[in-house]
Amino acid sequence: MLFLVAALLLLGVALGSVAHAPLPVSLVAAAVIGVWLVVFTVRERHSRRHSS
């Protein structure tokens, strides 16, 4: 339950800062996060295939 409260608090802070940031800054941040998540996913899948 505490994890859920912390996650919602962080989500509120992130959405609040995005609402006050200019659109290009928000889009660049979203693109950076998206690329980071894709790289993380590819690395995880690559390491799981080679470890088993």
N, C-alpha and C positions, 0 to 999 in steps of 0.2 A: 504494500500500500504506500509506503514511504517512497519507493522508487517511482510509482505512478505520479505522486504529488510533485516530486522533483522533476520528472520529465515534463509534466504540464507547465511547471514554473519556467523551465528553460525554453519550452516552446513559446510561451507568452512573451518572454524577453526577446526571443529571436524574431517573432512576428512583429513585435512593437518596434524593434530597430529597423526592420525592413519597411515598415509603414512610413518611417520618417526619412529613409534614405532615398536618394534619387533612383529612378527606374534603371538607368544604365548600370549603376553600382550594384543594384539587386540582381540584375541579369548576369553580370560578371561573376558575382559571388555564387549564384546558383550554378553557373557553368563550371566553375572551379570545383564546387562540391560534387557535381555530377561526374566530372572526370575522375576525381579522387575515388568515388565509389566504384566506378567501372574498373579502374586500375586495381583497387583492392579485391574486387570480385575475381578478376582474371588471375591475380596472384594466388588467391586462395584456391581456386579450382586447379591451377597448375600445380600447386604444392600437394594438394590432396591426391591428385592422379599419380604423382611420382612417389608418394610416401607409402601407398598401399600396394 
